[in-house]
Amino acid sequence: MVKHTVRFPKVVVDEISSTVEDGVFESKSEFHRFATDYVLDQTVDGYEPETIDYEQIKEEVLPQSDDDTEFSEELPFYESVVIVRKYALRGKVSDAEDFIDHHYGPGHPHAMVLEELLNAYRTRTEGKDPTPSPKTAPPDRMN
C-alpha cells in the first residue's frame, strides 16, 4: 500500500474519531479506505473497491433507504411544480408543504427546488415581492 498524507479540518477528524469510538469502523484507516472506495465506486464507471468486506461495511454504514424506491416512482417534476403552484396561489401553503414532504425525501433535489418555489410564492403573498409589477401599463406601440 502507498501512504498518502491529507490534511482535514479538525471537525472532520473529530467526526471520524467519533465513528471509530462508536465501533462503526475498526480504525481511522478503515474509515478512510472505505470512504475513498465508496466515492470512487459512485463516480468512476467500472471501479472495483479494494476495501476488505466493502459490501458488508456498506450495508452496515449506509443501509438501503425506502427513499430510493420512492424517487424512482415519483411524479414528473413539472407536474409537481404545477401542483405546488396551485396550492400556493390558493393560499394553501401547508398543503403544498405536505405534498412535497409526502412525494419527496428531505434531500431530494426536486424537493429543494419546490421548497424554494413555495418560498417565492409565500414571500409574494406577504407583500414582500422583490420584483413588484409595474404601476402603469406599458405604452401602446401600435399607434
ZAMARGU-4260 file (C-alpha; in steps of 0.2 Angstrom, whole numbers, plus 5000, padded with zeros to 4 digits):
<rodrens>
0) 5000/5000/5000 | 5005/5018/4997 | 5005/5031/5011 | 4997/5047/5006 | 4995/5062/5019
5) 4980/5073/5018 | 4975/5087/5030 | 4957/5088/5036 | 4948/5102/5046 | 4948/5097/5065
10) 4929/5095/5065 | 4931/5082/5051 | 4944/5072/5061 | 4934/5073/5077 | 4919/5065/5067
15) 4930/5052/5060 | 4937/5048/5078 | 4919/5048/5084 | 4914/5034/5072 | 4929/5024/5077
20) 4925/5026/5095 | 4907/5021/5092 | 4913/5005/5084 | 4906/5009/5067 | 4924/5007/5060
25) 4938/4997/5067 | 4951/5011/5064 | 4953/5028/5056 | 4962/5020/5041 | 4947/5008/5038
30) 4936/5023/5038 | 4947/5032/5025 | 4949/5017/5014 | 4930/5014/5014 | 4926/5032/5011
35) 4938/5033/4997 | 4932/5017/4989 | 4914/5022/4991 | 4916/5039/4982 | 4926/5031/4968
40) 4913/5017/4966 | 4900/5030/4965 | 4909/5041/4952 | 4920/5030/4942 | 4912/5018/4930
45) 4919/5001/4932 | 4929/5004/4948 | 4931/4989/4959 | 4933/4993/4978 | 4948/4987/4986
50) 4942/4988/5005 | 4941/4971/5013 | 4922/4967/5016 | 4917/4983/5007 | 4899/4977/5003
55) 4896/4971/5021 | 4903/4988/5028 | 4892/4997/5015 | 4877/4988/5021 | 4880/4992/5039
60) 4885/5010/5037 | 4873/5015/5023 | 4858/5005/5024 | 4846/5005/5009 | 4833/5018/5012
65) 4815/5017/5006 | 4818/5034/4998 | 4827/5026/4984 | 4812/5017/4978 | 4801/5032/4981
70) 4812/5043/4970 | 4810/5030/4955 | 4791/5031/4957 | 4789/5050/4959 | 4778/5061/4949
75) 4786/5070/4934 | 4794/5086/4941 | 4784/5098/4930 | 4768/5090/4937 | 4774/5093/4955
80) 4778/5111/4950 | 4760/5114/4944 | 4753/5106/4960 | 4764/5116/4972 | 4760/5132/4962
85) 4741/5129/4963 | 4742/5126/4982 | 4752/5142/4984 | 4741/5153/4973 | 4726/5147/4983
90) 4735/5151/5000 | 4736/5133/5005 | 4755/5133/5009 | 4753/5119/5022 | 4745/5108/5009
95) 4759/5112/4997 | 4772/5108/5011 | 4763/5091/5014 | 4763/5087/4996 | 4782/5090/4995
100) 4785/5080/5011 | 4774/5066/5005 | 4781/5064/4987 | 4800/5068/4990 | 4813/5063/5003
105) 4821/5078/5013 | 4837/5078/5002 | 4829/5076/4985 | 4834/5090/4973 | 4816/5092/4967
110) 4810/5094/4985 | 4823/5108/4987 | 4818/5117/4971 | 4799/5115/4976 | 4803/5122/4993
115) 4811/5137/4985 | 4797/5139/4973 | 4784/5139/4988 | 4795/5151/4997 | 4794/5163/4982
120) 4775/5162/4982 | 4775/5164/5001 | 4786/5180/5000 | 4775/5187/4986 | 4759/5184/4996
125) 4766/5193/5011 | 4768/5208/5001 | 4787/5207/5000 | 4789/5203/4982 | 4806/5208/4977
130) 4800/5211/4959 | 4784/5221/4960 | 4773/5223/4945 | 4774/5240/4936 | 4761/5253/4942
135) 4757/5258/4924 | 4753/5249/4908 | 4767/5248/4895 | 4765/5261/4881 | 4754/5255/4866
140) 4767/5253/4851 | 4753/5251/4838 | 4750/5270/4837
</rodrens>
